[in-house]
Amino acid sequence: MEAREPLRDVRGALRAVLARLREGEPSEGREPFELPRFWDALGQTFQVTSQEATKLSLAFSRPPLPSAENCRKLSEDVQNAILAVATVYYWLPKGQGTTLRKMVRDATTEVVEGMIQLTDTILNAPVESLSQEQLISTGGVWEACEQVSNLPRDNQAAVVSALAASLGVVKDAVEEMEHALVEGQDPYGDIMEDEELGFRGNRDTYWSEADRRLLSSCMGLMKASKACLKKVLAAVKAHGKADSPEHIAQLDDLADIANEISPSVDELALSMYPPVNPLAVRLNDKPCMSTIRGRLGAVSNWCSRSQHEQSQELHTGSALTLLCLRVLLPLAVASAFPVNFAVVWLFGK
């Protein structure tokens, strides 16, 4: 066990690196910053880390165990590789986009977590034994390091990826609810009957007619969410740019708003399963309703404009679309106000 002591030390150092990464904001980055050079350096550090994981795993996969000196050298190489990964990540300045930076940070964090898991596995494994856990942990580091080739190369691509992910979640929620509605009166029909009673007599597992009328409105809002995200994604793909601080910041705004949409749709979908809570809070604030209607009207007008006009007002129109949903979805979860007008506005053009 003495030979593994340097590995215990490096595990502590890696945990410190991970804690700093999780704290969030990096520094202002390296100046002057060159994006192509950054990606080259990040790819190289990820590749070196993958190689060091392989070397470490092989050294502890068969007898004899490495000497204390060799273990110290292996541990230092692992630590230096991880420090290089973190250092290159910190080169990436805030001005390149918070969405892009978050994705790079997540990838970097996953590499560090994978290496910590590998060291844990080796330290906890029997002496001179290659366990299945060690093989899995080594493969986990390889997989994490390979992700660098799939990372978006600028903030426009990062925001497209984020919007596509949000759209995917919303699509799944819509399809799930459509399937449940097609199943008939009992959305829990695939659950086995009670062995003693022979049937499920609890009517709370069924939708009433009043429930179904409410579901129609909620489904309309979910479909409106899907349509909005789809339109914004298409606009960002076609017209989004990451060529100036203003454009980068606008893209980040869209990603931030969209990231709030899919959890709200998920929450709305969950609230639709029986027993449907009689939603106590009603929207009676006419000025608020008027404001929401006005926003949706502006969104509808923006969506009907030419591609050139949309390009000129990408941020305004897209942000307005998503802000409407950010307001509407929590209200739909909390209250039973009629939301079908959202569909009228969004699909009327």
C-alpha positions as CSV (number, residue, x, y, z in Angstrom):
1,M,0.0,0.0,0.0
2,E,2.9,2.3,0.6
3,A,3.6,2.5,-3.2
4,R,0.1,4.0,-3.6
5,E,0.6,6.9,-1.3
6,P,1.6,9.3,-4.0
7,L,-1.7,8.4,-5.7
8,R,-3.6,9.4,-2.6
9,D,-1.8,12.8,-2.7
10,V,-2.7,13.4,-6.3
11,R,-6.3,12.4,-5.7
12,G,-6.5,15.3,-3.2
13,A,-4.9,17.7,-5.7
14,L,-7.4,16.6,-8.4
15,R,-10.3,17.2,-6.0
16,A,-9.0,20.7,-5.3
17,V,-8.9,21.4,-9.1
18,L,-12.5,20.1,-9.4
19,A,-13.7,22.3,-6.6
20,R,-12.2,25.3,-8.3
21,L,-13.8,24.4,-11.6
22,R,-17.2,24.0,-9.9
23,E,-17.0,27.4,-8.3
24,G,-17.9,28.8,-11.7
25,E,-16.4,31.9,-13.3
26,P,-12.9,31.7,-14.7
27,S,-10.7,34.7,-15.1
28,E,-10.9,37.1,-17.9
29,G,-8.8,34.7,-20.0
30,R,-5.6,34.9,-21.8
31,E,-4.8,38.0,-23.9
32,P,-4.5,38.2,-26.8
33,F,-6.9,35.3,-27.2
34,E,-7.0,33.2,-30.4
35,L,-9.9,30.8,-30.6
36,P,-8.2,28.3,-33.1
37,R,-5.1,28.2,-30.8
38,F,-7.3,27.6,-27.8
39,W,-9.0,24.6,-29.5
40,D,-5.7,23.1,-30.6
41,A,-4.3,23.4,-27.0
42,L,-7.5,22.0,-25.4
43,G,-7.5,19.0,-27.8
44,Q,-3.8,18.3,-27.0
45,T,-4.3,18.4,-23.2
46,F,-7.4,16.1,-23.4
47,Q,-5.3,13.7,-25.5
48,V,-2.4,13.7,-23.1
49,T,-4.8,13.1,-20.2
50,S,-6.3,10.1,-21.9
51,Q,-2.8,8.7,-22.4
52,E,-1.9,9.3,-18.8
53,A,-5.1,7.5,-17.7
54,T,-4.0,4.5,-19.8
55,K,-0.5,4.5,-18.4
56,L,-1.8,4.7,-14.8
57,S,-4.4,1.9,-15.3
58,L,-1.9,-0.4,-16.9
59,A,0.7,0.1,-14.2
60,F,-1.8,-1.2,-11.6
61,S,-3.3,-3.9,-13.7
62,R,-0.8,-6.7,-13.2
63,P,2.1,-7.6,-10.9
64,P,4.5,-6.3,-9.9
65,L,3.2,-3.1,-8.6
66,P,5.2,0.0,-9.6
67,S,7.8,1.1,-7.1
68,A,7.1,4.1,-4.9
69,E,9.3,6.2,-7.2
70,N,7.5,5.1,-10.3
71,C,4.1,5.6,-8.6
72,R,5.3,9.1,-7.7
73,K,6.2,9.8,-11.4
74,L,2.9,8.4,-12.6
75,S,1.0,10.5,-10.1
76,E,2.9,13.7,-11.1
77,D,2.2,13.0,-14.8
78,V,-1.5,12.6,-14.1
79,Q,-1.6,15.8,-12.0
80,N,0.3,17.8,-14.6
81,A,-2.1,16.6,-17.3
82,I,-5.2,17.6,-15.3
83,L,-3.6,21.0,-14.4
84,A,-2.9,21.6,-18.1
85,V,-6.6,20.8,-19.0
86,A,-7.8,23.3,-16.4
87,T,-5.3,25.9,-17.3
88,V,-6.3,25.9,-21.0
89,Y,-10.0,26.1,-20.0
90,Y,-9.1,29.2,-18.0
91,W,-7.8,30.8,-21.2
92,L,-11.3,31.0,-22.5
93,P,-12.5,34.6,-21.7
94,K,-16.0,35.5,-20.7
95,G,-16.3,37.5,-23.9
96,Q,-16.4,34.4,-26.0
97,G,-19.8,33.6,-24.6
98,T,-21.1,32.1,-21.4
99,T,-22.9,29.3,-23.2
100,L,-19.8,28.2,-24.9
101,R,-17.7,28.5,-21.7
102,K,-20.2,26.5,-19.7
103,M,-20.0,23.6,-22.2
104,V,-16.2,23.7,-22.2
105,R,-16.3,23.8,-18.4
106,D,-18.7,20.8,-18.2
107,A,-16.4,18.8,-20.5
108,T,-13.3,19.8,-18.5
109,T,-15.1,18.9,-15.2
110,E,-16.1,15.5,-16.6
111,V,-12.5,14.7,-17.4
112,V,-11.3,15.6,-13.9
113,E,-14.1,13.7,-12.3
114,G,-13.2,10.7,-14.5
115,M,-9.6,10.8,-13.4
116,I,-10.6,11.1,-9.7
117,Q,-12.8,8.0,-10.2
118,L,-10.0,6.1,-11.7
119,T,-7.6,6.9,-8.8
120,D,-10.3,6.0,-6.3
121,T,-10.8,2.6,-8.1
122,I,-7.1,1.8,-8.1
123,L,-6.7,2.8,-4.4
124,N,-9.7,0.7,-3.3
125,A,-8.9,-2.3,-5.5
126,P,-7.1,-5.4,-4.2
127,V,-3.3,-5.4,-4.8
128,E,-2.2,-6.5,-8.2
129,S,-5.7,-7.0,-9.5
130,L,-7.4,-5.5,-12.5
131,S,-11.0,-5.2,-11.6
132,Q,-14.0,-4.6,-13.8
133,E,-14.5,-1.2,-12.0
134,Q,-11.0,-0.2,-13.1
135,L,-11.7,-1.0,-16.7
136,I,-14.9,0.9,-16.6
137,S,-13.2,3.9,-14.9
138,T,-10.4,3.9,-17.5
139,G,-13.0,3.8,-20.3
140,G,-14.8,6.7,-18.6
141,V,-11.8,8.9,-18.8
142,W,-11.2,8.0,-22.5
143,E,-14.9,8.8,-23.3
144,A,-14.7,12.1,-21.5
145,C,-11.5,13.1,-23.3
146,E,-13.0,12.2,-26.7
147,Q,-15.8,14.7,-26.1
148,V,-13.5,17.6,-27.0
149,S,-14.0,16.9,-30.7
150,N,-17.7,17.3,-30.3
151,L,-17.7,20.6,-28.5
152,P,-19.2,23.6,-30.4
153,R,-16.4,25.8,-31.7
154,D,-18.1,29.2,-31.0
155,N,-21.0,30.7,-29.1
156,Q,-23.4,30.5,-32.0
157,A,-22.9,26.8,-32.3
158,A,-23.1,26.4,-28.5
159,V,-26.4,28.2,-28.4
160,V,-27.8,26.1,-31.3
161,S,-26.8,23.0,-29.3
162,A,-28.5,24.4,-26.1
163,L,-31.7,25.3,-28.0
164,A,-31.8,21.9,-29.7
165,A,-31.5,20.2,-26.3
166,S,-34.3,22.3,-24.9
167,L,-36.5,21.6,-28.0
168,G,-35.8,17.8,-27.6
169,V,-37.0,17.8,-24.0
170,V,-40.2,19.7,-25.0
171,K,-40.8,17.4,-27.9
172,D,-40.6,14.4,-25.6
173,A,-43.0,15.9,-23.2
174,V,-45.5,16.7,-25.9
175,E,-45.3,13.2,-27.4
176,E,-45.6,11.6,-23.9
177,M,-48.8,13.5,-23.2
178,E,-50.2,12.9,-26.7
179,H,-49.6,9.2,-26.2
180,A,-51.3,9.3,-22.7
181,L,-54.3,11.0,-24.1
182,V,-54.7,8.5,-27.0
183,E,-54.6,5.7,-24.4
184,G,-58.1,6.7,-23.3
185,Q,-59.6,7.5,-20.0
186,D,-56.9,5.8,-17.9
187,P,-53.3,7.1,-18.4
188,Y,-52.1,4.4,-16.0
189,G,-53.5,1.6,-18.1
190,D,-50.1,-0.1,-18.3
191,I,-49.9,-0.6,-14.5
192,M,-50.9,-4.0,-13.3
193,E,-54.2,-4.5,-11.4
194,D,-54.4,-5.0,-7.7
195,E,-54.0,-8.7,-6.9
196,E,-56.8,-8.8,-4.3
197,L,-59.3,-6.4,-5.9
198,G,-58.6,-7.4,-9.5
199,F,-59.0,-3.9,-10.7
200,R,-57.9,-0.4,-9.7
201,G,-61.0,1.3,-8.2
202,N,-59.3,4.6,-7.5
203,R,-61.0,7.1,-9.8
204,D,-58.0,9.4,-9.1
205,T,-56.2,7.5,-11.8
206,Y,-58.7,8.7,-14.5
207,W,-59.3,12.0,-16.2
208,S,-62.7,13.6,-15.8
209,E,-64.3,15.6,-18.5
210,A,-63.4,18.8,-16.7
211,D,-59.8,17.6,-16.5
212,R,-59.8,16.9,-20.3
213,R,-61.0,20.5,-21.0
214,L,-58.1,21.8,-19.0
215,L,-55.7,19.3,-20.7
216,S,-56.6,20.8,-24.0
217,S,-55.5,24.2,-23.0
218,C,-52.3,22.9,-21.4
219,M,-51.4,20.8,-24.4
220,G,-51.9,23.9,-26.5
221,L,-49.3,25.8,-24.5
222,M,-46.9,22.8,-24.7
223,K,-47.3,22.8,-28.4
224,A,-46.8,26.5,-28.5
225,S,-43.6,26.1,-26.6
226,K,-42.4,23.5,-29.1
227,A,-43.3,25.8,-32.0
228,C,-41.5,28.8,-30.4
229,L,-38.3,26.9,-29.7
230,K,-38.3,25.4,-33.2
231,K,-38.7,28.9,-34.8
232,V,-36.0,30.4,-32.6
233,L,-33.6,27.5,-33.3
234,A,-34.1,27.9,-37.0
235,A,-33.5,31.7,-36.8
236,V,-30.3,31.2,-34.7
237,K,-29.0,28.6,-37.1
238,A,-29.7,30.9,-40.1
239,H,-28.8,34.3,-38.8
240,G,-27.0,33.9,-35.4
241,K,-23.5,35.4,-35.3
242,A,-20.7,35.2,-32.8
243,D,-18.6,37.9,-34.4
244,S,-18.9,40.7,-31.9
245,P,-19.5,41.1,-28.1
246,E,-23.0,42.4,-28.7
247,H,-24.0,39.4,-30.9
248,I,-22.4,36.9,-28.4
249,A,-24.3,38.5,-25.5
250,Q,-27.5,38.3,-27.4
251,L,-27.1,34.6,-28.1
252,D,-26.4,34.0,-24.5
253,D,-29.6,35.8,-23.5
254,L,-31.5,33.4,-25.8
255,A,-29.9,30.3,-24.4
256,D,-30.6,31.5,-20.8
257,I,-34.2,32.0,-21.5
258,A,-34.6,28.7,-23.4
259,N,-33.0,26.8,-20.5
260,E,-36.0,27.8,-18.4
261,I,-38.6,26.6,-20.9
262,S,-38.0,22.9,-20.9
263,P,-38.2,22.4,-17.1
264,S,-41.4,24.4,-17.1
265,V,-42.9,22.2,-19.8
266,D,-41.8,19.1,-17.9
267,E,-43.5,20.4,-14.7
268,L,-46.6,21.3,-16.7
269,A,-46.7,17.8,-18.1
270,L,-46.4,16.2,-14.7
271,S,-49.2,18.3,-13.3
272,M,-51.5,17.0,-16.0
273,Y,-51.5,13.4,-14.8
274,P,-54.5,12.5,-12.6
275,P,-55.5,13.4,-10.0
276,V,-55.4,16.8,-11.6
277,N,-55.1,19.4,-8.9
278,P,-58.0,21.9,-9.1
279,L,-55.8,24.8,-9.9
280,A,-56.7,27.3,-7.2
281,V,-55.0,30.4,-8.5
282,R,-56.8,32.2,-11.3
283,L,-55.4,34.9,-13.5
284,N,-57.6,38.0,-13.0
285,D,-55.1,40.7,-13.5
286,K,-56.2,42.2,-16.7
287,P,-53.1,44.4,-17.2
288,C,-50.9,41.3,-16.9
289,M,-53.1,39.5,-19.4
290,S,-53.0,42.4,-21.8
291,T,-49.2,42.5,-21.6
292,I,-48.9,38.8,-22.4
293,R,-51.3,39.1,-25.3
294,G,-49.3,42.1,-26.6
295,R,-46.0,40.1,-26.4
296,L,-47.5,37.1,-28.2
297,G,-48.9,39.5,-30.9
298,A,-45.4,40.9,-31.4
299,V,-44.0,37.4,-31.6
300,S,-46.5,36.4,-34.2
301,N,-45.6,39.4,-36.3
302,W,-41.9,38.7,-36.0
303,C,-42.4,35.1,-37.1
304,S,-44.2,36.2,-40.2
305,R,-41.5,38.5,-41.4
306,S,-39.0,37.9,-44.1
307,Q,-35.7,36.2,-43.4
308,H,-33.9,39.5,-43.9
309,E,-36.1,41.2,-41.3
310,Q,-35.7,38.3,-38.9
311,S,-32.0,38.5,-39.3
312,Q,-32.0,42.2,-38.5
313,E,-34.1,41.6,-35.3
314,L,-32.9,38.1,-34.4
315,H,-32.4,38.9,-30.7
316,T,-35.5,41.0,-30.2
317,G,-37.9,38.5,-31.8
318,S,-36.4,35.4,-30.4
319,A,-36.0,36.7,-26.9
320,L,-39.6,38.0,-27.1
321,T,-40.8,34.5,-28.1
322,L,-39.0,32.8,-25.3
323,L,-39.8,35.4,-22.7
324,C,-43.5,34.9,-23.4
325,L,-43.1,31.2,-22.7
326,R,-41.2,31.9,-19.5
327,V,-44.1,34.0,-18.3
328,L,-46.9,31.7,-19.5
329,L,-45.6,28.3,-18.4
330,P,-45.3,29.0,-14.7
331,L,-48.8,30.6,-14.8
332,A,-50.2,27.5,-16.5
333,V,-48.7,25.3,-13.8
334,A,-50.0,27.5,-11.0
335,S,-53.4,28.5,-12.4
336,A,-56.2,27.4,-14.7
337,F,-56.3,30.5,-16.9
338,P,-57.2,29.8,-20.5
339,V,-54.0,29.5,-22.5
340,N,-55.4,28.6,-25.8
341,F,-54.9,32.2,-26.9
342,A,-51.2,31.4,-27.1
343,V,-51.8,28.9,-29.8
344,V,-54.0,31.3,-31.7
345,W,-51.4,33.9,-31.7
346,L,-48.5,31.6,-32.6
347,F,-50.2,29.4,-35.2
348,G,-52.5,32.0,-36.6
349,K,-49.9,33.2,-39.1
